[in-house]
Amino acid sequence: MAELGAHELQVSVVSADSEIWSGTAKQVVARTTVGQIGLLAGHEPVLGILAEGEVRITTTDGQVVTAKADDGFLSMQNNVVTIVAGAAELL
């Protein structure tokens, strides 16, 4: 993995059987069982249970990648975000 810039996240979205998307991003927004969460570089470590809904990833070049992710969790530590879902697909 290449070294991340100061304002970058390394993001992976995986389903039970494959990796859906992976890359660098500026921001990740996801719905958890306790509400919506936005993650930026430098965010404190977090582990959350995903609620049914969309995950929006804003890449470092400004594009928005949207994925449907159900039945899983997200974690963030050291600017690495991992979203693991039983079912996930790009929209």
C-alpha positions in Angstrom: 0.0 0.0 0.0 1.3 3.4 -0.9 1.8 6.0 1.8 -1.3 8.1 2.5 -1.3 11.9 2.4 -2.2 13.8 5.5 -5.8 14.2 4.5 -6.4 10.7 2.9 -8.1 7.5 3.9 -7.4 4.0 2.6 -10.9 2.5 2.1 -12.0 -1.1 1.3 -15.6 -2.2 0.9 -16.0 -6.0 0.9 -19.0 -8.3 0.8 -19.1 -11.9 2.0 -17.6 -13.2 -1.3 -15.6 -10.3 -2.9 -14.0 -6.9 -2.7 -16.5 -4.3 -4.1 -14.2 -1.2 -4.1 -10.9 -0.2 -2.8 -8.9 3.1 -3.0 -8.0 6.4 -1.4 -10.7 8.8 -0.3 -11.2 12.2 1.4 -14.4 11.2 3.2 -16.6 8.2 4.0 -20.3 8.6 5.1 -22.2 5.6 6.3 -25.4 4.8 8.2 -25.0 2.8 11.5 -27.5 1.5 14.0 -26.9 4.7 16.1 -27.1 7.2 13.2 -25.1 8.5 10.3 -21.3 8.8 10.7 -18.8 10.8 8.6 -15.2 9.8 8.6 -12.2 12.0 7.7 -8.5 11.5 8.0 -7.4 11.7 11.7 -10.7 10.5 13.0 -10.4 8.6 16.3 -10.7 4.8 16.0 -14.2 3.6 15.6 -16.2 0.4 15.1 -19.8 0.6 14.1 -22.6 -1.8 13.1 -24.0 -0.9 9.7 -27.7 -0.2 9.3 -29.4 -0.8 5.9 -28.5 2.0 3.5 -25.8 3.5 1.4 -22.2 4.2 2.0 -20.8 7.3 0.2 -17.1 7.5 -0.5 -15.6 10.8 -1.8 -12.4 9.9 -3.5 -9.3 12.1 -3.5 -10.2 13.4 -7.0 -13.7 14.4 -5.9 -15.7 11.6 -7.4 -18.4 10.1 -5.3 -18.7 6.3 -5.1 -22.0 4.9 -3.7 -22.4 1.4 -2.4 -25.3 -0.4 -0.8 -24.0 -2.3 2.2 -26.2 -4.3 4.5 -25.7 -6.6 7.5 -22.1 -5.8 8.5 -19.8 -3.3 10.2 -17.3 -0.6 9.6 -14.0 0.1 11.3 -11.5 2.9 11.2 -8.0 3.0 12.6 -4.9 4.9 11.5 -6.8 6.3 8.5 -7.7 2.9 7.2 -11.5 2.3 6.8 -12.8 -1.2 6.3 -16.5 -1.8 5.5 -17.5 -5.4 5.7 -21.1 -6.4 4.7 -22.9 -9.6 4.2 -24.3 -8.1 1.0 -22.7 -5.1 -0.9 -22.9 -3.7 -4.3 -22.0 -0.5 -6.1 -24.9 1.7 -7.1 
